Amino acid sequence: MQANVNITPPGSVFYDESSIRQLMSILSVSSLQPDRFYLTGYETIFFDSTHEFILESLLTSVMSFDKELIIVKLTADDMLYEKLCDRNQISFSVIEANAGVFDFRILEELLVQSNRYSHLLVSGDVMKFGEHLIYKLGDLLSRYRRSLIVDCGKNSLLLKDVFQYHVDFMIANDSQVDKSVVIAKRSKLVQSEGNARTAQFDLYAHWQMSMRSRGSCIEPMSA
C-alpha cells in the first residue's frame, strides 16, 4: 500500500496509511484495520481538504432539490450551514437551541407536517450540552426515518456514539495530520448516487474512488 498524500490535490480523497490510522484513532477504533471498517455497516471517506469543502460535498450530495434540511443552530458559527445552503439552493429551516435548550415539539411537528424534511444537521458542539440532546435527536429522527448529520470539529463522536445515537453521517478531522474523514452509513450513502449538484462535490464519487484502494478481497458484511 503506497502513500500518495503528497501528490493528492486539495479536495480529493487520499489513502495515506499513517494519516488514516491517526484519524481512526480519534474514533477509538485504532485496533480495527481501516480496510475492514466497512464490516461495521459504515464507510469511511478520507479527505485532504478544507472543512467547508467536505461539508459542502456532503450537503449537496445527500440533499435533493425536492427535500429540505433542518439546521439545529447552537452557536453563531453555525451560520456557515445557512451560507452553504443558500449558495447551493438547498431549502432549509432553522431551529434555535439556546444554551442547549431544545423544543422537541417543534422538530416533531416539522417531521409530521411534511416528508420534505429529510435530514437534520447539528454541529459537534451538541455534546457540550450533555448526551441527552443528541440521543433524543437521533431517536426521534430514527423513528421518523430521517437522517442525522453531525458536523464535528476536533472533538468528534466516538464510533460507539455514532451507533448509539443513530448518526447517519459524521464529519471529523484531526489538526495534527490536517486531514478529515466522513463516516457514513452505507445504506444512506448509496442513496446519494447521482444526486450531487456538481462532479467536484460528489460524495458518492469520492467514496467510489476511495474504494479502489481497498483491494479485491471483500468479506461478508456483519452489519
Secondary structure, DSSP 8 states (H G I E B T S, - for coil): ----GGG--TTEE---HHHHHHHHHTTT-TTS-GGGGGGGTEEEEEEES-HHHHHHHHHHHH--TT-EEEEEE-SGGGHHHHHHHHHTT-EEEEEE-BTTB--HHHHHHHHHH-TTEEEEEEEGGGGGG-HHHHHHHHHHHHHTT-EEEEE--SS---HHHHHHTT-SEEEEEETTTTEEEEEEEHHHHGGGTT--SSSTT-HHHHHHHHHTTT-S-------
